[in-house]
Amino acid sequence: MSCSPEKPNGNSPLKLWIKNKKVLNNVLFTMRLQSLTKQPQTPSLMTPRPHKTEGFTFPELVSDKTSLLPDEILLQILSKLPDSQRNFNSLVSKRWLNLQGRLVKSVKLLDWNFLVSSRLFVRFPNLVHVDLVEGSLTSPRNSGILCTHKVASFCVDTDTEPKGSLACERFMLHIDEIDLGLRNLANGCPNLRRLVVLNASEMGLLSVAEECPTLQELELHRCNDQVLRGIAAFQNLQILRLIANIDGFYSSVVSDVGLTILAQGCKRLVKLELNGCQGSYDGIRAIGQCCQMLEELTFCDHKMEDGWLAALSYCENLKTLRFLSCKTIDLNPGPHEHLGSCPTLERLHFEKCQLRDKQSVRALFVVCQGVKDIIFKNCWGLNNDIFSITTDLRSVKLLSLEGCPVLTAAGLELVVISWMEIQSLRVISCNKIKDTEISPVLSYLFSTLKDLQWRPDTKSLLSANLVGSGMGKRGAKFFKRTCDWKAIPGA
């Protein structure tokens, strides 16, 4: 009776071992290293015995050298590469794709199903900043008509919209769908720090507040007083943007009720922006009294009632006050003796605002009488008469004028020479300010400034003449050595 050895089946350990080339290469490489470290030293007079693994070459056995590196080291290497190479790195292998996803911290969601199915957290497990606005819109794709706003961009179809309808509200997801996505986000991103969301409800915000205690920055689009009830649960919230209304896109109402709820719940706020919000003296006063850490307050296209300006004096630690796209400031601010002031205010910023009402502008400057930096950018109605009100501000050190088309050099000179502490001046794209209208007094003031940027129009010759002269850097010493006024046209 003869005995023959059994044939190994298809699932024998030997075949599985040989098929796994990556494991075999790692083992051979490890054996090679161990053999080199354990090889005994031979005397110099004796010829060393050749080793059996001298013919082993690591590059020939391992095609991907990075496969031997642990994830932690490879992550450090990938993190040093520029962001422009992220997409290319993800195409190298599945491992690189997963590792590159772990490096991504910020995502702007475009597909809501990607969030609801939890694929977002598998692909990017370490997210800290999520923007859900564009993913909340179910607009038709590739329609050829793109509607763009600084908030979001989406496509619209060619169907005639009903009269009075808003473009963005037509394509918004339902509140229940938004809340479902917020619950998934809260469970998948417990370390979330910044969130931008559209059309959320009170319950959706509460689910995020419970699971994401480290959230510090929140941006709510199309919010109302009811939604703000969920704000109080965010214990560490420091930056808050409320966008209640955007003309032509969506509309909602934030009144004194919502501002009071906000003030009582978010006492650690450092920055607050009210965009399209309604309110009055009571709402702003509640914010000033409760939010003692507030340092920056922004009003964008506000709908505040008359008399609200006096409530700014309750913001005792306010350092920056910004007005963006505001049609008015306060049409009826009341007597100046009742306005008060913000003692710690340092920076006053106007951008795309209409400054036509002299009474409201004067009242604002009474409240901001200790301001040090004033910025006017693309403001309408800022003529010599309105700008002359700023002479009452005696502590100004920096003035920036950009896109002020009706202000002249005479109006600029009247104000600037009255400021004894002015150190920096920036004049950009103010077409009515001409080099030929600059007086010797104003020219001498330019020489004493620490920082001067002078480009009122494209035909300005003053900036070209100042190149290499040292004006604005060496101060009055420049005029002691030379006083060539002919270099300045019209002087």
C-alpha positions as CSV (number, residue, x, y, z in Angstrom):
1,M,0.0,0.0,0.0
2,S,1.6,3.2,-1.2
3,C,1.1,6.5,0.5
4,S,1.3,9.7,-1.5
5,P,1.5,13.1,0.0
6,E,-1.7,15.1,0.0
7,K,-2.0,18.1,-2.4
8,P,-2.5,21.4,-0.7
9,N,-5.9,22.8,-1.2
10,G,-6.6,26.3,-2.7
11,N,-6.8,28.0,0.7
12,S,-3.6,26.6,2.2
13,P,-1.6,29.0,4.4
14,L,1.4,28.9,2.1
15,K,-0.6,30.3,-0.9
16,L,-2.3,32.9,1.2
17,W,1.2,33.9,2.5
18,I,2.6,34.2,-1.0
19,K,-0.3,36.1,-2.4
20,N,0.1,38.8,0.3
21,K,3.1,40.3,-1.3
22,K,3.1,43.3,0.9
23,V,3.3,41.2,4.1
24,L,6.1,39.1,2.6
25,N,8.1,42.1,1.6
26,N,7.8,43.5,5.1
27,V,8.9,40.3,6.7
28,L,11.9,39.9,4.4
29,F,13.0,43.5,5.0
30,T,12.7,43.0,8.8
31,M,14.8,39.8,8.5
32,R,17.4,41.6,6.5
33,L,17.7,44.3,9.1
34,Q,17.9,41.8,12.0
35,S,20.5,39.8,10.2
36,L,22.7,42.9,9.6
37,T,22.4,43.9,13.3
38,K,23.1,40.5,14.6
39,Q,26.1,39.7,12.3
40,P,29.3,39.2,14.5
41,Q,32.2,41.5,13.9
42,T,35.1,39.8,12.2
43,P,38.8,40.5,12.7
44,S,40.4,42.8,10.2
45,L,42.8,40.0,9.2
46,M,40.1,37.5,8.4
47,T,37.9,37.7,5.3
48,P,34.2,37.9,6.3
49,R,32.0,35.1,5.3
50,P,29.4,36.2,2.7
51,H,25.9,36.4,4.1
52,K,23.1,34.6,2.4
53,T,20.9,37.7,2.1
54,E,23.5,39.9,0.4
55,G,21.6,39.6,-2.9
56,F,18.5,41.0,-1.3
57,T,17.6,44.4,-2.6
58,F,14.7,46.3,-0.9
59,P,13.7,48.5,-3.8
60,E,13.2,45.4,-6.0
61,L,10.7,43.7,-3.6
62,V,8.7,46.7,-2.3
63,S,7.1,48.9,-5.0
64,D,5.6,51.4,-2.6
65,K,8.2,52.5,-0.1
66,T,5.7,54.6,1.9
67,S,3.7,51.4,2.7
68,L,6.4,50.7,5.4
69,L,5.8,54.0,7.1
70,P,3.3,54.1,10.0
71,D,0.3,56.4,9.6
72,E,1.5,58.9,12.1
73,I,4.8,59.6,10.2
74,L,3.1,59.7,6.8
75,L,0.5,62.1,8.2
76,Q,3.2,64.5,9.3
77,I,4.8,64.3,5.8
78,L,1.5,65.0,4.0
79,S,0.7,67.9,6.4
80,K,3.9,69.7,5.3
81,L,2.9,69.7,1.6
82,P,1.1,72.7,0.2
83,D,-2.7,72.7,0.0
84,S,-2.5,72.8,-3.8
85,Q,-1.3,69.2,-3.9
86,R,-4.1,67.8,-1.8
87,N,-6.2,66.6,-4.7
88,F,-3.1,65.0,-6.4
89,N,-2.1,63.2,-3.2
90,S,-5.5,61.7,-2.8
91,L,-5.1,59.9,-6.1
92,V,-2.0,58.0,-5.2
93,S,-3.7,55.2,-3.3
94,K,-6.7,54.4,-1.0
95,R,-4.4,54.8,2.0
96,W,-3.3,58.2,0.9
97,L,-6.9,59.1,0.2
98,N,-7.9,58.2,3.8
99,L,-4.9,59.9,5.3
100,Q,-5.5,63.1,3.3
101,G,-9.1,63.1,4.5
102,R,-7.9,63.1,8.1
103,L,-5.9,66.3,7.4
104,V,-9.0,68.2,6.1
105,K,-10.4,70.5,8.8
106,S,-12.9,72.6,6.8
107,V,-15.6,71.6,4.4
108,K,-18.2,73.5,2.4
109,L,-21.0,71.0,1.8
110,L,-22.6,70.9,-1.7
111,D,-24.6,67.6,-1.5
112,W,-27.0,67.2,1.5
113,N,-27.1,63.4,1.0
114,F,-23.4,63.2,1.7
115,L,-24.2,64.5,5.2
116,V,-27.3,62.4,5.9
117,S,-25.7,59.2,4.8
118,S,-22.7,59.9,7.2
119,R,-20.2,59.5,4.3
120,L,-19.0,62.9,5.2
121,F,-17.5,61.7,8.5
122,V,-16.0,58.6,7.0
123,R,-14.2,60.7,4.4
124,F,-13.3,63.6,6.7
125,P,-13.2,62.3,10.4
126,N,-11.5,65.4,11.9
127,L,-13.7,68.3,10.7
128,V,-13.9,71.4,12.9
129,H,-15.5,73.9,10.4
130,V,-18.6,73.0,8.3
131,D,-20.6,75.2,6.0
132,L,-24.0,73.8,5.2
133,V,-25.6,76.7,3.3
134,E,-25.1,75.6,-0.3
135,G,-25.9,72.0,0.5
136,S,-29.3,73.2,2.0
137,L,-30.4,74.4,-1.5
138,T,-32.0,72.0,-4.0
139,S,-31.6,74.2,-7.0
140,P,-31.6,72.6,-10.5
141,R,-28.1,71.9,-11.8
142,N,-26.7,72.9,-15.1
143,S,-29.7,75.2,-15.9
144,G,-27.3,77.8,-17.3
145,I,-28.6,80.5,-15.0
146,L,-26.4,81.1,-11.9
147,C,-27.7,83.3,-9.0
148,T,-24.8,84.5,-6.9
149,H,-24.6,86.3,-3.6
150,K,-21.8,86.6,-1.0
151,V,-23.8,84.1,1.1
152,A,-24.3,81.4,-1.5
153,S,-24.4,80.6,-5.2
154,F,-27.1,78.4,-6.8
155,C,-28.7,77.7,-10.2
156,V,-32.2,78.7,-11.1
157,D,-34.5,77.5,-13.8
158,T,-36.3,79.5,-16.5
159,D,-39.8,79.0,-15.1
160,T,-41.6,82.2,-14.1
161,E,-41.5,82.7,-10.4
162,P,-44.6,83.7,-8.5
163,K,-44.9,87.4,-7.8
164,G,-43.3,88.4,-4.5
165,S,-41.4,85.1,-4.1
166,L,-37.8,85.1,-2.9
167,A,-35.1,83.3,-5.0
168,C,-33.4,81.4,-2.1
169,E,-36.6,80.3,-0.3
170,R,-37.9,78.5,-3.3
171,F,-35.0,76.0,-3.2
172,M,-34.6,75.6,0.6
173,L,-34.8,72.2,2.2
174,H,-37.5,71.7,4.8
175,I,-36.7,72.4,8.4
176,D,-37.1,68.7,9.3
177,E,-34.5,67.7,6.8
178,I,-32.1,70.4,8.1
179,D,-32.6,69.2,11.7
180,L,-31.9,65.6,10.6
181,G,-28.7,66.7,9.0
182,L,-27.7,68.7,12.1
183,R,-28.3,65.6,14.3
184,N,-26.0,63.5,12.1
185,L,-23.4,66.3,12.1
186,A,-23.5,66.6,15.9
187,N,-22.9,62.8,16.3
188,G,-20.2,62.7,13.6
189,C,-18.2,65.9,14.5
190,P,-18.0,66.2,18.3
191,N,-15.0,68.6,18.0
192,L,-16.9,71.0,15.8
193,R,-15.8,74.7,16.3
194,R,-17.5,76.6,13.5
195,L,-20.8,76.0,11.9
196,V,-22.7,77.8,9.1
197,V,-26.3,76.7,8.7
198,L,-29.4,77.9,6.8
199,N,-33.1,77.5,7.9
200,A,-32.4,75.6,11.1
201,S,-34.8,75.2,14.0
202,E,-34.5,75.5,17.8
203,M,-34.3,71.7,18.1
204,G,-31.7,71.3,15.5
205,L,-29.4,73.8,17.3
206,L,-30.0,72.1,20.6
207,S,-28.8,68.8,19.2
208,V,-25.6,70.5,18.0
209,A,-25.1,72.2,21.4
210,E,-25.4,69.0,23.3
211,E,-22.9,67.0,21.3
212,C,-20.4,69.8,20.3
213,P,-19.4,71.6,23.5
214,T,-16.3,73.1,21.8
215,L,-18.3,75.1,19.2
216,Q,-17.1,78.7,19.3
217,E,-18.4,80.3,16.1
218,L,-21.9,80.1,14.7
219,E,-23.5,81.6,11.6
220,L,-27.3,81.4,11.3
221,H,-29.0,82.3,8.0
222,R,-32.7,82.9,7.9
223,C,-33.1,82.8,11.7
224,N,-35.9,84.3,13.8
225,D,-36.7,84.8,17.5
226,Q,-37.9,81.2,17.9
227,V,-34.6,79.8,16.6
228,L,-32.6,81.9,19.0
229,R,-34.1,80.0,21.9
230,G,-31.6,77.2,21.1
231,I,-28.6,79.6,21.3
232,A,-28.5,79.5,25.2
233,A,-27.3,75.9,25.1
234,F,-23.9,76.9,23.5
235,Q,-21.8,77.5,26.6
236,N,-18.6,78.4,24.8
237,L,-20.0,80.5,21.9
238,Q,-17.8,83.5,21.2
239,I,-18.6,84.6,17.6
240,L,-22.1,84.9,16.3
241,R,-23.5,86.1,13.0
242,L,-27.3,86.4,12.6
243,I,-28.5,86.9,9.0
244,A,-32.3,87.4,9.3
245,N,-33.1,89.1,6.0
246,I,-31.4,89.5,2.6
247,D,-33.3,91.4,0.0
248,G,-34.4,89.1,-2.9
249,F,-33.1,85.9,-1.3
250,Y,-34.9,85.2,2.0
251,S,-36.7,86.9,4.8
252,S,-37.2,86.4,8.5
253,V,-37.6,88.6,11.6
254,V,-35.3,89.1,14.6
255,S,-36.7,91.6,17.0
256,D,-36.0,92.8,20.6
257,V,-37.4,89.5,21.8
258,G,-34.8,87.5,20.0
259,L,-32.0,89.9,20.9
260,T,-32.9,89.7,24.6
261,I,-32.9,85.9,24.4
262,L,-29.5,86.1,22.7
263,A,-28.1,88.4,25.4
264,Q,-29.2,86.3,28.3
265,G,-27.9,83.0,26.7
266,C,-24.6,84.1,25.1
267,K,-22.8,86.0,27.8
268,R,-19.3,85.0,26.5
269,L,-19.8,86.6,23.1
270,V,-16.7,88.5,21.8
271,K,-18.0,89.3,18.2
272,L,-21.6,89.8,17.1
273,E,-23.0,90.7,13.7
274,L,-26.6,91.6,13.2
275,N,-27.5,91.4,9.5
276,G,-31.0,92.5,8.5
277,C,-32.2,92.4,12.1
278,Q,-35.0,94.5,13.6
279,G,-34.8,95.9,17.1
280,S,-34.7,99.0,19.2
281,Y,-33.1,100.6,22.2
282,D,-34.2,97.7,24.5
283,G,-32.6,94.9,22.5
284,I,-29.2,96.6,22.1
285,R,-29.2,97.6,25.8
286,A,-29.8,94.0,26.8
287,I,-26.8,92.9,24.7
288,G,-24.6,95.6,26.3
289,Q,-25.7,94.7,29.8
290,C,-25.4,90.9,29.5
291,C,-22.5,90.4,27.1
292,Q,-19.8,92.0,29.1
293,M,-17.0,90.5,27.0
294,L,-18.3,91.9,23.7
295,E,-15.5,93.6,21.8
296,E,-16.8,93.8,18.2
297,L,-20.3,94.7,17.1
298,T,-21.4,94.9,13.4
299,F,-24.6,96.2,11.9
300,C,-25.4,95.2,8.3
301,D,-28.4,96.6,6.6
302,H,-30.1,96.9,9.9
303,K,-33.8,97.7,10.5
304,M,-33.4,99.3,13.9
305,E,-36.1,101.7,15.2
306,D,-35.3,105.3,16.0
307,G,-33.5,106.0,19.2
308,W,-31.5,102.8,19.3
309,L,-28.1,104.6,19.1
310,A,-28.2,105.6,22.8
311,A,-28.0,101.9,23.8
312,L,-24.5,101.6,22.5
313,S,-23.2,103.3,25.7
314,Y,-24.1,100.1,27.6
315,C,-21.4,98.2,25.7
316,E,-18.6,99.2,28.1
317,N,-15.9,97.0,26.6
318,L,-16.7,97.5,22.9
319,K,-13.5,98.2,20.8
320,T,-14.7,97.9,17.2
321,L,-18.0,99.2,15.7
322,R,-18.8,98.4,12.0
323,F,-21.6,99.5,9.7
324,L,-22.0,97.6,6.5
325,S,-24.5,98.4,3.7
326,C,-26.6,100.5,6.1
327,K,-29.1,102.9,4.5
328,T,-29.4,104.9,7.7
329,I,-27.8,105.1,11.1
330,D,-30.5,106.5,13.4
331,L,-33.0,109.0,12.0
332,N,-34.1,110.2,15.4
333,P,-31.2,109.7,17.9
334,G,-32.6,112.1,20.5
335,P,-30.7,114.8,22.5
336,H,-26.9,114.5,22.6
337,E,-26.8,114.7,26.4
338,H,-28.7,111.4,26.6
339,L,-26.6,109.4,24.1
340,G,-23.7,108.6,26.4
341,S,-20.4,107.2,25.0
342,C,-18.3,104.1,24.5
343,P,-15.2,104.8,26.5
344,T,-13.1,101.8,25.1
345,L,-14.1,102.2,21.4
346,E,-11.0,102.3,19.2
347,R,-12.1,101.5,15.6
348,L,-15.1,102.8,13.6
349,H,-15.7,101.3,10.2
350,F,-18.2,102.3,7.5
351,E,-18.5,100.3,4.3
352,K,-21.1,100.8,1.5
353,C,-23.2,103.0,3.8
354,Q,-25.3,106.0,3.0
355,L,-24.1,108.9,5.2
356,R,-26.5,111.6,4.1
357,D,-28.2,112.4,7.4
358,K,-26.1,114.9,9.2
359,Q,-28.0,114.6,12.5
360,S,-27.5,110.8,12.8
361,V,-23.8,111.0,11.8
362,R,-23.2,113.7,14.4
363,A,-25.0,111.6,17.1
364,L,-22.9,108.6,16.2
365,F,-19.7,110.6,16.6
366,V,-20.8,111.8,20.0
367,V,-21.1,108.2,21.1
368,C,-17.8,107.3,19.5
369,Q,-15.9,110.5,20.6
370,G,-12.8,108.6,21.8
371,V,-12.3,106.5,18.6
372,K,-8.7,106.2,17.2
373,D,-9.2,104.6,13.8
374,I,-11.9,105.7,11.2
375,I,-12.4,103.9,8.0
376,F,-14.7,105.0,5.1
377,K,-15.0,102.7,2.2
378,N,-17.4,103.1,-0.8
379,C,-19.8,105.3,1.2
380,W,-22.4,107.5,-0.5
381,G,-23.2,111.1,0.7
382,L,-19.8,111.7,2.4
383,N,-19.3,115.3,1.3
384,N,-17.3,118.0,2.8
385,D,-20.2,119.1,5.1
386,I,-20.7,115.6,6.5
387,F,-17.0,114.9,6.8
388,S,-16.4,118.1,8.7
389,I,-18.3,116.7,11.7
390,T,-15.3,114.4,12.4
391,T,-13.3,117.5,13.6
392,D,-14.9,116.8,17.0
393,L,-13.0,113.6,17.3
394,R,-9.7,114.6,18.9
395,S,-8.1,111.2,19.4
396,V,-8.0,110.0,15.8
397,K,-4.6,108.4,14.8
398,L,-5.6,106.7,11.5
399,L,-7.9,107.8,8.7
400,S,-8.7,105.6,5.7
401,L,-10.7,107.0,2.7
402,E,-11.5,104.7,-0.2
403,G,-14.1,105.2,-2.8
404,C,-15.5,108.5,-1.5
405,P,-16.2,110.3,-4.8
406,V,-17.6,113.7,-3.6
407,L,-15.0,114.5,-0.9
408,T,-12.5,117.2,-2.0
409,A,-9.0,118.1,-0.9
410,A,-10.3,121.2,0.9
411,G,-12.7,119.1,3.0
412,L,-9.9,116.7,3.8
413,E,-7.5,119.4,4.9
414,L,-10.1,121.1,7.1
415,V,-10.4,117.9,9.2
416,V,-6.9,116.4,9.1
417,I,-5.1,119.5,10.3
418,S,-7.4,119.7,13.3
419,W,-6.3,116.3,14.5
420,M,-3.2,116.6,16.6
421,E,-2.5,112.9,17.0
422,I,-2.9,111.8,13.4
423,Q,-0.2,109.3,12.4
424,S,-1.6,107.4,9.4
425,L,-3.5,108.5,6.3
426,R,-4.8,106.4,3.4
427,V,-6.6,108.0,0.4
428,I,-7.6,105.6,-2.4
429,S,-9.9,106.2,-5.3
430,C,-11.3,109.6,-4.3
431,N,-11.5,111.3,-7.7
432,K,-12.3,114.8,-6.5
433,I,-9.2,115.0,-4.4
434,K,-6.6,116.5,-6.8
435,D,-2.9,116.9,-6.4
436,T,-3.1,120.5,-7.6
437,E,-5.3,121.4,-4.6
438,I,-2.8,120.3,-2.0
439,S,-1.6,123.2,0.1
440,P,1.9,123.5,1.6
441,V,0.3,123.0,5.1
442,L,-1.2,119.7,4.0
443,S,2.1,118.7,2.3
444,Y,4.0,119.4,5.5
445,L,1.5,117.3,7.4
446,F,2.2,114.4,5.0
447,S,5.9,114.6,5.9
448,T,5.2,114.1,9.6
449,L,3.0,111.0,9.1
450,K,4.3,107.5,9.9
451,D,2.3,105.9,7.2
452,L,0.9,107.6,4.0
453,Q,-0.9,105.9,1.1
454,W,-1.9,108.5,-1.5
455,R,-3.7,107.3,-4.6
456,P,-6.8,109.4,-5.0
457,D,-7.0,108.7,-8.7
458,T,-5.1,107.2,-11.6
459,K,-3.7,110.6,-12.7
460,S,-2.2,111.4,-9.3
461,L,1.4,112.5,-9.6
462,L,2.1,113.0,-5.9
463,S,2.7,109.3,-5.1
464,A,5.2,109.1,-8.0
465,N,7.0,112.3,-6.8
466,L,7.2,110.9,-3.2
467,V,9.1,107.8,-4.3
468,G,12.6,107.8,-2.9
469,S,12.1,111.2,-1.1
470,G,11.5,109.6,2.3
471,M,8.4,111.6,2.9
472,G,6.3,109.9,5.6
473,K,9.3,108.1,7.1
474,R,11.8,110.8,8.1
475,G,9.3,113.4,9.2
476,A,10.3,117.0,9.4
477,K,14.0,116.2,8.9
478,F,13.3,115.9,5.2
479,F,12.2,119.5,5.0
480,K,15.2,120.7,6.9
481,R,17.5,119.4,4.1
482,T,15.4,120.2,1.1
483,C,12.1,122.0,0.5
484,D,11.5,121.5,-3.2
485,W,7.8,122.5,-3.5
486,K,8.0,122.4,-7.2
487,A,8.0,118.6,-7.0
488,I,4.3,118.9,-6.0
489,P,2.1,120.2,-8.9
490,G,0.2,123.3,-8.0
491,A,2.2,124.0,-4.8
